[in-house]
Amino acid sequence: MGIRDVAAEADVAVTTVFAHFASKEALVFERDQDFEQRLTRAVSDRPPHEPLIPALQREVEALVRHCTAEGSAPVRRMIEESPPLREYEESMILRHAQSLAAALTADPHLTRSATACRATAGFTIDAYALACRADDPAGTVDEVFRMIEAAWEATAL
């Protein structure tokens, strides 16, 4: 399906579609900005006494539920079969990890090095990406977050 088909289906002009989405790829990943904001807010909006890793895990679990919801398989297949969509997804994942690392590093209540924050952000985003493709998404999130928790604890200053 091309962008003209999408516009026709929505009964709008092609220019209207591009007014809301920067590219065809952005149309597929329309919740990209929301996902990124949710991850950074899991850090910045949590109470100071709330442990970080469970807050991140809860947010990743919610995001995974979205990507594995009923009817999501055709979209996942379309992404996997399209090099431009895979490339866009990879750049999006990198950006999410960078934003999350910045939020972790900026949090005055966390006593970890910038390296630990960047690694934790990368592992958190990887947990999401792995779970979205896993046969057992919830089990995958649990397994990866057990590793993240252990690494986070090992990096305490």
Secondary structure per residue as TSV (DSSP state, phi and psi in degrees):
chain	resnum	aa	ss	phi	psi
A	1	M	-	360.0	129.5
A	2	G	-	-94.4	174.8
A	3	I	H	-65.4	-32.1
A	4	R	H	-64.9	-39.0
A	5	D	H	-64.0	-41.7
A	6	V	H	-62.3	-46.4
A	7	A	H	-61.1	-43.5
A	8	A	H	-63.6	-42.9
A	9	E	H	-61.9	-37.0
A	10	A	H	-85.3	-4.2
A	11	D	T	58.7	45.5
A	12	V	S	-135.3	167.2
A	13	A	-	-76.3	154.4
A	14	V	H	-56.7	-39.8
A	15	T	H	-62.7	-31.2
A	16	T	H	-67.2	-40.5
A	17	V	H	-60.6	-46.8
A	18	F	H	-71.6	-17.7
A	19	A	H	-70.1	-25.0
A	20	H	H	-103.2	-22.5
A	21	F	-	-133.6	130.3
A	22	A	S	-69.3	-24.4
A	23	S	S	-157.4	171.2
A	24	K	H	-61.4	-39.4
A	25	E	H	-62.8	-39.9
A	26	A	H	-63.9	-29.2
A	27	L	H	-64.8	-40.2
A	28	V	H	-68.1	-39.0
A	29	F	T	-102.1	46.4
A	30	E	T	-61.3	-17.7
A	31	R	T	-100.1	11.1
A	32	D	H	-51.3	-54.8
A	33	Q	H	-62.0	-39.6
A	34	D	H	-62.5	-44.0
A	35	F	H	-60.9	-46.1
A	36	E	H	-61.3	-44.8
A	37	Q	H	-64.4	-39.0
A	38	R	H	-63.1	-40.4
A	39	L	H	-65.7	-45.0
A	40	T	H	-70.1	-33.5
A	41	R	H	-69.7	-26.9
A	42	A	H	-61.0	-26.4
A	43	V	H	-88.0	-57.4
A	44	S	H	-73.2	-28.6
A	45	D	T	-95.5	-1.9
A	46	R	S	-79.5	147.9
A	47	P	-	-61.2	148.6
A	48	P	T	-55.6	-30.8
A	49	H	T	-83.9	-11.6
A	50	E	S	-77.2	129.1
A	51	P	-	-61.9	142.1
A	52	L	H	-68.2	-51.6
A	53	I	H	-62.3	-44.6
A	54	P	H	-61.5	-33.9
A	55	A	H	-64.5	-43.5
A	56	L	H	-65.1	-41.4
A	57	Q	H	-61.7	-43.7
A	58	R	H	-59.4	-40.7
A	59	E	H	-68.7	-42.5
A	60	V	H	-63.1	-41.0
A	61	E	H	-58.7	-41.8
A	62	A	H	-65.4	-41.1
A	63	L	H	-67.2	-37.3
A	64	V	H	-66.6	-38.7
A	65	R	H	-57.9	-37.0
A	66	H	H	-66.1	-47.2
A	67	C	H	-74.8	-13.5
A	68	T	T	-113.0	9.9
A	69	A	S	-62.3	158.7
A	70	E	T	-54.7	132.7
A	71	G	T	91.4	-3.2
A	72	S	-	-84.3	-15.6
A	73	A	H	-58.4	-42.9
A	74	P	H	-62.5	-37.3
A	75	V	H	-66.8	-43.5
A	76	R	H	-60.9	-41.9
A	77	R	H	-62.9	-42.7
A	78	M	H	-60.7	-42.8
A	79	I	H	-63.9	-46.7
A	80	E	H	-62.5	-31.7
A	81	E	H	-89.5	-3.7
A	82	S	-	-116.2	110.7
A	83	P	H	-55.3	-42.9
A	84	P	H	-62.7	-37.1
A	85	L	H	-70.0	-39.8
A	86	R	H	-62.9	-42.1
A	87	E	H	-63.6	-43.6
A	88	Y	H	-62.2	-43.1
A	89	E	H	-62.7	-41.8
A	90	E	H	-62.0	-42.4
A	91	S	H	-68.1	-35.8
A	92	M	H	-64.5	-44.0
A	93	I	H	-62.6	-42.1
A	94	L	H	-61.8	-44.5
A	95	R	H	-63.0	-41.0
A	96	H	H	-61.8	-43.5
A	97	A	H	-63.4	-40.4
A	98	Q	H	-65.5	-41.6
A	99	S	H	-66.1	-42.0
A	100	L	H	-66.2	-41.5
A	101	A	H	-60.9	-40.7
A	102	A	H	-63.3	-41.4
A	103	A	H	-65.1	-41.1
A	104	L	H	-65.2	-44.4
A	105	T	H	-64.9	-35.7
A	106	A	H	-78.2	-16.8
A	107	D	-	-69.2	115.8
A	108	P	T	-69.6	-14.3
A	109	H	T	-89.6	-8.9
A	110	L	-	-96.0	132.9
A	111	T	-	-112.5	65.6
A	112	R	-	-130.6	156.7
A	113	S	-	-71.6	163.7
A	114	A	H	-61.4	-34.4
A	115	T	H	-63.4	-46.1
A	116	A	H	-62.3	-38.7
A	117	C	H	-66.5	-43.0
A	118	R	H	-65.1	-42.6
A	119	A	H	-65.2	-42.8
A	120	T	H	-63.0	-41.0
A	121	A	H	-62.3	-45.5
A	122	G	H	-61.7	-43.3
A	123	F	H	-65.9	-36.9
A	124	T	H	-64.0	-45.7
A	125	I	H	-66.1	-38.3
A	126	D	H	-63.2	-37.1
A	127	A	H	-58.4	-44.2
A	128	Y	H	-62.1	-50.2
A	129	A	H	-62.5	-42.9
A	130	L	H	-64.7	-43.4
A	131	A	H	-66.2	-35.6
A	132	C	H	-64.9	-21.7
A	133	R	H	-106.5	-1.1
A	134	A	S	-86.0	154.9
A	135	D	S	-69.5	-30.4
A	136	D	S	-124.1	81.3
A	137	P	H	-57.4	-45.5
A	138	A	H	-64.7	-42.6
A	139	G	H	-63.5	-37.0
A	140	T	H	-65.1	-45.9
A	141	V	H	-59.5	-46.8
A	142	D	H	-58.8	-46.3
A	143	E	H	-63.3	-47.6
A	144	V	H	-65.8	-39.6
A	145	F	H	-71.5	-24.2
A	146	R	H	-63.8	-40.4
A	147	M	H	-68.4	-42.2
A	148	I	H	-61.2	-45.5
A	149	E	H	-59.0	-45.6
A	150	A	H	-63.0	-43.5
A	151	A	H	-66.2	-41.3
A	152	W	H	-60.8	-46.2
A	153	E	H	-63.4	-37.0
A	154	A	H	-69.5	-17.8
A	155	T	T	-99.3	7.5
A	156	A	-	-58.6	134.5
A	157	L	-	-87.2	360.0
